[in-house]
Amino acid sequence: SNSGGSLLEWYAEFEETGAPDDEDERDAGQRNVRHIDGAVGPERDDFGDAVAQFGWGQAGANRYKAGIAWDSDNEYMWLTSYSPNWIGIVDPSNDFEVVNEFQPQGTNPMGAAWREGVLYTVPWANNFLSSWDIEGNALGNINFPTRPTAVSYSAEGDFFVIITDVGGWRFMFYSFDGENLEEIAAAAFNPFDGRSPRSICWVDAHPDANIWINAGTNIYQLEVNGDLEVGGIVQQMQWQGNQDWDGIGHDGENLWLGGYNLGEYLIIEDGIAELRWLSFAPEEGTLEAGAEVDIIVTLDASGLFGGTYEAGLTFFSNDPEN
């Protein structure tokens, strides 16, 4: 409630701080992904298990399929094809129906990232990203201080993460407010088994191991801490692809892979069960003087191991005394 005399602006954040830690479960391939700050993330399922596969007519065998970006608003997947140049949108809930496809004139789309209704693509080889709406309209370019070879986006962090091959291979992180870019972190890396990745996917639902990359015939999940420092390999798997440009994306539950040499896209288990056992609504709002609001907190234990789970729900506001 707002017992003051002015408009109260507020928002809330949820942080998981504890969960069962069973050694036998971890040894069985269902170990926890631990947060750097001590919180405990989701348990694993069977990494690499096939979920589905499908073909897109504009990206058959011997076509680059580097761009795979999830539209969380519509639950569509955006795809790109290079040479010939196409951008497509498929609906996985309707047998991968093509919702729209168009040729992005004047660009060669490789990597892709989705942000707030807009697709951003890597128009190889340039120091900018192109942008497109769902109807296929070009929305202009975002200039970068270096050349992206791959791109993804964090909705929770409001930043792009790119891979660049200029001045040494690096992951680069840029905050973005819809108009302006600002570099916030960078991390150099060495080749992975002799291959340099040109596809990247950032997954907000995989705390402390948010980065997935493709490098030749292997995909990797990498540690990332709260300062956006990139650490070691969490998971690694060899697969049927053969190009550093082979695409990698994520739909909130599973990995999507696009291999240059393959006629169809593959969807596989990511090895992580994205269990969201606590939710609440609304997450933010405003309150007039004297007003109040009910926050509905929902707990769902489906799929969880037995034991004690702990979390904190913190409220923030413009009240200087609270």
C-alpha positions, 0 to 999 in steps of 0.5 A: 500500500502507499501510505504517503502523499505522492505517487509511488513507483515500484517494481519487484525482483525474484532471486532463488537462493537455495535448492536441494543439492543431491550428489547422486542426482548430479552424478546421474547427469542431473547436477545443478548449475550453480550461481556464482553468488551461491544461488542454485539454478535449474537441474539438468535433463539429457543433453543432446536428445533429439526433440524435432527436426524440420526443413525451411524451403529457403535454407536446404543443404549447403546453405548457411543457417547462422541466424536463429532468434526466438521471438518470445512475444509470438513464440516464433523462431526467426531464421536467416539464410545466406546466399541466397539471402532470406529471412523467415519466421516459423511457428513451432506450435503449428508444425513449423508453418512459415509465418513470413519470409522475405529477401532482405535487399542489400544485406547478407544476413548471418547471425540474428537477435530478437529484441522487442518486436525487431529482428537484428541481423549481422549483414556480413561483413560490416560494422553494423546490424540491420533491423527488420519488423515482422512484416519484412520492413527494413528499420535501419542500421545500428553502427558498432565500433567493431565488426560483429560476426555473431549476435544475441540479446539479453532481454533481462540485461538489456544488452547485445552480446556479439563475437568479433574477429577484429583485433583478436577474437572476443565476446563484446557486450553492449547495453542498448536502449533502443537508440544508443550502444555502450560497451559494458564488457569484453572477454577475449577467447582462444579457439575451441578445439582449433575452431573459432565460433561465429554463432552465439546464443545468450539464454537468460534462463541459464544463469551463470552459464548463459552463453552457447556457441557453435564452433565447427563440429561442436557446440559449447555452453560457457560460464558467465559471471555477474560481471560478464566475465566468460569462464570455462566450458559447462557442457560440450557436444559434437554434432553433425554440423561442420561450419563455424557459421552453423546457427544456434538458438534457443526457444526457452526450453530447447536448442535449435541448430542449423548446419550448413551441410544439413537439409533440416534444422535440428532441435535438441535438449539443452541439458537444463530443465528450466524450472520456474517454480515461483512466479508473481504478478504484477511485477511493477506498477504505480500507486496513487496516494492511499492506494494498494495492490495485491501481488499474486505469488504462485508456487509450482513444484512440478518436475522438482526434486524433493527438498527445500527451495528458498527464494527472496522477493524484493520490492523497490520503489521511489520512496526514499525511506524504504 
